[in-house]
Amino acid sequence: RLEGEGISCTVVDLRTTSPLDRETVLETAAETGRVVVVDEAHPRCSVATDIAALIAQEAFDSLEAPVRMVTAPHAPVPFSPALEDLYIPSADRIAEAVREVHGHGRR
């Protein structure tokens, strides 16, 4: 879908978070200049916030746009399966975040 809009993405699928592959995360952030971090956890005290903080601290000068996080809402997980689907980051929410960082600063 994004490729059809002329947006190319690099996906870093971290296999472990401890130890975190800092080198790959920072190299990719520096190469692309734009980062969207996706995590099914809450937006506070999560792997997403750790990665966003790492990039902000170590690769800030390489960024062309603010780091964007796509996470579950800061709310309890719903019991209903229909609501669970809305709770977890979806392809549409991820694509929208990618469009936002891709378009940041471009006119």
Backbone as CSV, one residue per row, in Angstrom:
resi,resn,N_x,N_y,N_z,CA_x,CA_y,CA_z,C_x,C_y,C_z
1,ARG,0.830,-1.194,0.000,0.000,0.000,0.000,0.871,1.252,0.000
2,LEU,1.822,1.354,0.919,2.685,2.536,0.987,3.614,2.613,-0.214
3,GLU,4.052,1.454,-0.696,4.931,1.432,-1.855,4.243,2.056,-3.067
4,GLY,2.941,1.825,-3.194,2.167,2.419,-4.273,2.077,3.930,-4.177
5,GLU,2.341,4.474,-2.991,2.345,5.920,-2.772,3.754,6.493,-2.881
6,GLY,4.710,5.647,-3.266,6.088,6.105,-3.400,6.847,6.166,-2.089
7,ILE,6.358,5.470,-1.073,7.016,5.464,0.236,7.701,4.114,0.426
8,SER,9.013,4.159,0.588,9.802,2.957,0.829,10.086,2.844,2.322
9,CYS,9.949,1.654,2.868,10.143,1.451,4.310,11.185,0.375,4.574
10,THR,11.899,0.551,5.656,12.800,-0.467,6.177,12.191,-0.959,7.481
11,VAL,12.020,-2.264,7.606,11.444,-2.834,8.819,12.554,-3.514,9.617
12,VAL,12.678,-3.133,10.879,13.611,-3.785,11.793,12.755,-4.586,12.766
13,ASP,12.808,-5.895,12.641,12.028,-6.789,13.495,12.949,-7.298,14.596
14,LEU,12.916,-6.636,15.731,13.798,-7.007,16.835,13.395,-8.361,17.403
15,ARG,14.325,-9.283,17.438,14.048,-10.626,17.951,14.125,-10.664,19.469
16,THR,14.940,-9.789,20.032,15.050,-9.706,21.487,15.057,-8.241,21.890
17,THR,14.634,-7.993,23.092,14.686,-6.623,23.606,15.691,-6.500,24.740
18,SER,16.186,-7.648,25.192,17.228,-7.643,26.210,18.152,-8.821,25.936
19,PRO,19.269,-8.591,25.292,19.812,-7.274,24.984,19.154,-6.672,23.742
20,LEU,19.017,-5.371,23.759,18.476,-4.633,22.622,19.587,-4.445,21.591
21,ASP,19.274,-4.691,20.338,20.248,-4.510,19.259,20.361,-3.020,18.941
22,ARG,21.025,-2.314,19.821,21.169,-0.856,19.713,21.817,-0.454,18.386
23,GLU,22.822,-1.197,17.975,23.555,-0.858,16.760,22.635,-0.836,15.541
24,THR,21.826,-1.877,15.380,20.905,-1.937,14.241,19.876,-0.817,14.310
25,VAL,19.316,-0.586,15.487,18.316,0.476,15.653,18.913,1.829,15.282
26,LEU,20.079,2.137,15.812,20.698,3.444,15.564,21.176,3.594,14.125
27,GLU,21.740,2.537,13.545,22.173,2.595,12.149,20.992,2.826,11.217
28,THR,19.906,2.117,11.462,18.724,2.262,10.613,18.114,3.650,10.757
29,ALA,18.048,4.163,11.975,17.529,5.521,12.192,18.384,6.538,11.456
30,ALA,19.699,6.376,11.511,20.600,7.311,10.834,20.472,7.205,9.315
31,GLU,20.307,5.994,8.796,20.188,5.785,7.352,18.893,6.357,6.796
32,THR,17.801,6.160,7.513,16.495,6.576,6.992,16.111,7.993,7.394
33,GLY,16.508,8.416,8.582,16.173,9.756,9.066,14.743,9.902,9.557
34,ARG,13.971,8.843,9.433,12.566,8.874,9.845,12.235,7.539,10.506
35,VAL,11.568,7.595,11.668,11.346,6.370,12.441,9.914,6.301,12.961
36,VAL,9.298,5.135,12.775,8.023,4.802,13.403,8.280,3.538,14.220
37,VAL,8.004,3.607,15.513,8.192,2.460,16.405,6.813,1.880,16.715
38,VAL,6.641,0.585,16.472,5.354,-0.081,16.694,5.508,-1.073,17.841
39,ASP,4.559,-1.012,18.767,4.596,-1.890,19.942,3.159,-2.123,20.403
40,GLU,2.818,-3.365,20.721,1.468,-3.676,21.198,1.255,-3.277,22.648
41,ALA,2.302,-2.877,23.328,2.195,-2.503,24.742,1.673,-1.075,24.889
42,HIS,1.422,-0.689,26.133,1.009,0.679,26.444,2.111,1.647,26.022
43,PRO,1.776,2.905,25.802,2.791,3.872,25.372,3.721,4.342,26.489
44,ARG,3.479,3.970,27.719,4.337,4.385,28.830,5.157,3.193,29.316
45,CYS,6.408,3.422,29.605,7.288,2.372,30.159,7.276,1.110,29.302
46,SER,7.448,1.274,27.999,7.405,0.141,27.083,8.690,0.075,26.271
47,VAL,8.821,-0.974,25.488,9.960,-1.088,24.588,9.932,0.063,23.585
48,ALA,8.747,0.456,23.144,8.639,1.569,22.194,9.229,2.850,22.772
49,THR,8.933,3.138,24.026,9.484,4.360,24.624,10.986,4.239,24.807
50,ASP,11.469,3.053,25.140,12.918,2.854,25.268,13.620,3.083,23.931
51,ILE,13.051,2.549,22.862,13.655,2.706,21.536,13.584,4.163,21.087
52,ALA,12.440,4.803,21.286,12.305,6.215,20.909,13.300,7.080,21.681
53,ALA,13.470,6.802,22.968,14.424,7.565,23.782,15.854,7.324,23.311
54,LEU,16.195,6.081,23.011,17.529,5.762,22.513,17.828,6.538,21.234
55,ILE,16.885,6.536,20.310,17.077,7.238,19.041,17.190,8.741,19.273
56,ALA,16.346,9.284,20.134,16.400,10.720,20.426,17.736,11.107,21.056
57,GLN,18.269,10.252,21.906,19.530,10.556,22.590,20.756,10.326,21.714
58,GLU,20.732,9.278,20.912,21.943,8.873,20.195,21.945,9.201,18.702
59,ALA,20.782,9.453,18.106,20.727,9.676,16.655,19.911,10.909,16.290
60,PHE,19.716,11.805,17.240,18.854,12.966,17.020,19.272,13.779,15.797
61,ASP,20.568,14.001,15.628,21.045,14.821,14.513,20.793,14.184,13.153
62,SER,20.533,12.894,13.122,20.259,12.193,11.867,18.787,12.232,11.479
63,LEU,17.930,12.629,12.411,16.485,12.583,12.163,16.014,13.758,11.312
64,GLU,15.126,13.447,10.372,14.491,14.473,9.550,13.068,14.752,10.023
65,ALA,12.589,13.945,10.953,11.234,14.080,11.497,11.239,13.519,12.916
66,PRO,10.297,13.946,13.737,10.207,13.376,15.090,9.903,11.876,15.035
67,VAL,10.403,11.145,16.007,10.087,9.719,16.120,8.611,9.599,16.458
68,ARG,7.913,8.714,15.767,6.482,8.513,15.992,6.279,7.113,16.544
69,MET,5.475,6.971,17.590,5.163,5.661,18.166,3.718,5.287,17.847
70,VAL,3.518,4.032,17.492,2.179,3.471,17.315,2.075,2.351,18.346
71,THR,1.234,2.565,19.348,1.105,1.616,20.452,-0.367,1.375,20.762
72,ALA,-0.595,0.490,21.694,-1.948,0.342,22.235,-2.262,1.606,23.023
73,PRO,-3.535,1.931,23.208,-3.864,3.105,24.015,-3.479,2.890,25.477
74,HIS,-3.328,3.973,26.188,-2.996,3.889,27.614,-4.289,3.595,28.379
75,ALA,-4.728,2.338,28.274,-5.996,1.897,28.870,-5.917,0.387,29.065
76,PRO,-6.758,-0.158,29.921,-6.767,-1.615,30.096,-7.157,-2.326,28.799
77,VAL,-6.646,-3.533,28.625,-6.993,-4.328,27.449,-8.466,-4.701,27.542
78,PRO,-9.247,-4.454,26.488,-10.671,-4.794,26.545,-10.891,-6.309,26.515
79,PHE,-12.011,-6.726,27.061,-12.353,-8.147,27.121,-12.923,-8.638,25.796
80,SER,-13.656,-7.803,25.116,-14.327,-8.183,23.875,-13.320,-8.355,22.733
81,PRO,-13.378,-9.491,22.014,-12.475,-9.678,20.871,-12.613,-8.575,19.817
82,ALA,-13.818,-8.071,19.615,-14.008,-6.992,18.639,-13.265,-5.731,19.074
83,LEU,-13.292,-5.448,20.363,-12.584,-4.272,20.869,-11.077,-4.508,20.931
84,GLU,-10.669,-5.749,21.141,-9.239,-6.064,21.148,-8.609,-5.707,19.807
85,ASP,-9.332,-5.977,18.718,-8.818,-5.661,17.385,-8.585,-4.162,17.211
86,LEU,-9.398,-3.352,17.853,-9.224,-1.901,17.778,-8.108,-1.425,18.701
87,TYR,-7.811,-2.202,19.707,-6.829,-1.842,20.724,-5.391,-2.006,20.212
88,ILE,-5.152,-3.094,19.515,-3.811,-3.415,19.024,-3.503,-2.557,17.793
89,PRO,-2.251,-2.085,17.640,-1.897,-1.288,16.456,-2.258,-2.025,15.165
90,SER,-2.945,-1.331,14.288,-3.392,-1.924,13.028,-2.503,-1.456,11.876
91,ALA,-2.623,-2.148,10.754,-1.881,-1.753,9.557,-2.256,-0.331,9.147
92,ASP,-3.525,0.036,9.296,-3.961,1.393,8.935,-3.311,2.446,9.826
93,ARG,-3.259,2.183,11.134,-2.625,3.148,12.055,-1.128,3.265,11.793
94,ILE,-0.500,2.143,11.496,0.933,2.160,11.194,1.182,2.934,9.900
95,ALA,0.389,2.654,8.872,0.551,3.350,7.591,0.346,4.853,7.749
96,GLU,-0.621,5.257,8.545,-0.865,6.685,8.769,0.331,7.339,9.457
97,ALA,0.913,6.667,10.429,2.097,7.203,11.114,3.272,7.321,10.144
98,VAL,3.441,6.327,9.281,4.513,6.379,8.279,4.287,7.556,7.338
99,ARG,3.055,7.750,6.901,2.755,8.903,6.033,3.092,10.220,6.727
100,GLU,2.772,10.313,8.022,3.054,11.540,8.776,4.546,11.832,8.832
101,VAL,5.358,10.838,9.181,6.800,11.098,9.270,7.421,11.265,7.891
102,HIS,6.870,10.593,6.897,7.382,10.742,5.532,7.133,12.158,5.017
103,GLY,5.976,12.703,5.334,5.623,14.036,4.854,6.168,15.171,5.701
104,HIS,6.689,14.872,6.886,7.178,15.920,7.792,8.329,16.683,7.148
105,GLY,8.152,17.991,7.051,9.204,18.845,6.517,9.277,18.883,5.003
106,ARG,8.399,18.172,4.322,8.396,18.180,2.849,7.276,19.073,2.355
107,ARG,7.595,19.941,1.514,6.582,20.835,0.922,6.811,20.943,-0.557
